[in-house]
């Protein structure tokens, strides 16, 4: 009687160990994802089996099929909806309802590029100098040619024009020196900045 008891115990022991393993075999779960009104399907929702890290997408009718065992956790996500966790309890086709949810974005700061530094020589301006207000000097009148008109070259009027042009040149030269001196006076007395 004793030898027949041992094989029975071993048989029931292996049966007891194999029973949970047989129950844990993966099956295909088929479900539907709908909005809270239970009519509108959610297309393109991502269903992830967290145990085996497998992800599939729902079709246009919100239907999906995924391999899962009992007690596996499914994570259902879709853009614009709150995430949903579902624990597989039986092989029945679950109808999962996703609630609309807003996506909170992080704060964004927009900056402009810094303006490039200009060379110092382009920033210096002469006080009171406006190059657009100065018209160019008129060209000098041509002097009469001695060959064509010898009398006009030595006339009193021609001599006065020559003297007048010479005086205007000297005045323009003096005025340019005066303006230069007036401009440079700002830079001659800078001994206190050293």
Order of alpha helices (4+ residues) and beta strands (2+ residues): alpha-beta-beta-beta-beta-beta-beta-beta-alpha-alpha-alpha
